Amino acid sequence: MKVGDLIQFRVTGGMEEDYSPAALVIERFSNADECIWVVMCAGMRCMVGGKFHEVRVISESRRPSKVR
């Protein structure tokens, strides 16, 4: 997953219908343990990642990723 991708996410262990609407990945933060992604979903900024979410990529950005 990278900035520019279109994704859906849900809480880990959720049901199929629990996936979010399409969300655009706009930022990436990382530390030694995990990555946190900031997405725009239904007009809101949301944090996705870590052990708390399952993510599926709907469409990949063609833009090369720059890792911070």
C-alpha positions, 0 to 999 in steps of 0.5 A: 500500500502506498500514498495515492492508492484507493483502499477499503478497511475494517476492524480486524476480525470484522465481517465482509459488510464492515469494510469502509467505503473507498478511501484515498491514502494521503499520508504514511507514518512509520516507526520501528514497529508499524505503519499508520496510514492517513486516508480520506474516507467519506469526507473525513481523515481517518487513521488506518493500520497497525494490528487494528485494521484489515486493508484491501487495495481497490486500485493502486496509484501509478505514482512512485512511492516515496518512503519517509 
